[in-house]
Amino acid sequence: MAELWQDVTPSRVVAFGPGRANLIGEHTDYNDGLSLPFAIEQGVRVTAEAAGGDGLLVTAVEHQQHELFPLSGWTTERSGDWRDFVRGAIGELAAAGVALPGGEVEIEGDVPEGGGLSSSAALEVALCLALCSLAGAPEPADRVALARLCSRIENEWVGARTGLLDQLASLLGVDGHALRIDFRTLETRPVPLRLGDWRLVTLDSGERHALAASGYNERRAECERARQLLGVESLREVLPEDAVRLPCPLDRRVRHVHEENARVDAAVSALEAADLDALGRLLDASHASLRDLYDASTEAVERIVERLRARGAAGARMMGGGFGGQVIALLPPGTQVPDGALEVVPAAGARLLEVS
Ligand code: GLA
């Protein structure tokens, strides 16, 4: 990718930010825990062309909408749609000292919006890479810092109080690999995802409601409360014997985090041993924990999990924030991909596709 970065300021750039799937390690990122996500082939493509002026004319192709965004004197008011991401990217890049030129930007993508495959991170990442490049700014050497910047767009401009899972997966994804992320140190390690004839698919529960945001925020607040009561830096340090001192349901939340972290390393070992049956059992255990200890499942999600198991999945679990959204399943060789399911293949992380 480095060769795409030029000494001269380009006049046209195309950047791609992938969506992500998360194999295992859910609701652990904001608890300094472990996760094992991967970037997928689907994502968001941003084309940016310098055109003078002091604004960016941005077209959201799928929405058939466009809008002119000023490069200075912007407001932080929210629209509740793609515009918040553009305002956030302009604002955060400006705050980081990137002098954006006026121009035209086109956004298009093939990752389902709001469906749990992180179209949001894909958009933030593609926008930031494209706009940095168009500004002639050097390729951000520190992609973890760029992930933090993208996460600020999500937290402060879009208003979703999510962790760093999605942005790190999108920016640091490695073709054919999952990424073991340690959120305490932000160290990442690519783990080969050798599936042979097995397949990973996601199936949408179709459920989207306000509960997803409120449920997610409530779980975060419960973890924060548990952390305070135990007087620890983060739930990463908490052992099961400490958890029993907590009132219900905080004890169950903490148990989930502790056991889910252990499952991430067990999943890495299963992959290293090419034991995909064991990986399937870990997905099932993760789901049971998210349902019974974290109370993050819904009837619609349970129906999808059951459907996937009935079709022969070796393991299936809710993926992402929960309270609706996607289910990921591991299908043994010869299992038919259920109608409406999307095969997810571990792909390369965000990149510039063209610089001219
Ligand atoms: C959402 C958030 C992530 C993470 C997951 C739960 O996808 O965006 O930061 O917290 O939920 O694992």
Residues whose N, C-alpha, C, O or C-beta is under 5 A from the ligand:
A	BS01	GLA	G25 E26 H27 T28 D29 T162 G163 L164 L165 D166 G320 G321
